[in-house]
Each structure stands twice: as structure tokens, then as C-alpha cells.
Amino acid sequence: MEHLLKLHIEYLPEGVYLATSDDIQGLIAQGHTIAETVEIARDVAKKLIEASSAQRI
């Protein structure tokens, strides 16, 4: 199952990108490029969704 997720990505003074989302509580991802940050955010989102689903069982 796929989910559409809005990410807020900002460039930090430390030289990295930070992604957060209002759609999934607790999603925070950091990377050196936007592409890397989005990929990490995708992995974090999957894990958070799986954890949330497991708690409902």
C-alpha cells in the first residue's frame, strides 16, 4: 500500500537538509542532499506506519 505524504524540507546552517511532516507524527529525517533526505524520510515513514499498524492489532 502506498501513501502520499507531504514533507517540509529545509536547509540547515550545519549544511544538511531536514525533513518533517505534519502527516505522520514523529517523522524527522536528515540528509546531505534533498534526494537523500527524501529517501530517508520514506524509510522512516514506512517504519512509523508499520509500528502504528502493529499497535492496533
Summary of the structure (lengths in Angstrom):
residues: 57
radius of gyration: 12.0
end to end distance: 17.6
largest distance: 42.0
contacts: 137
relative contact order: 0.20
helix: 40%
strand: 21%
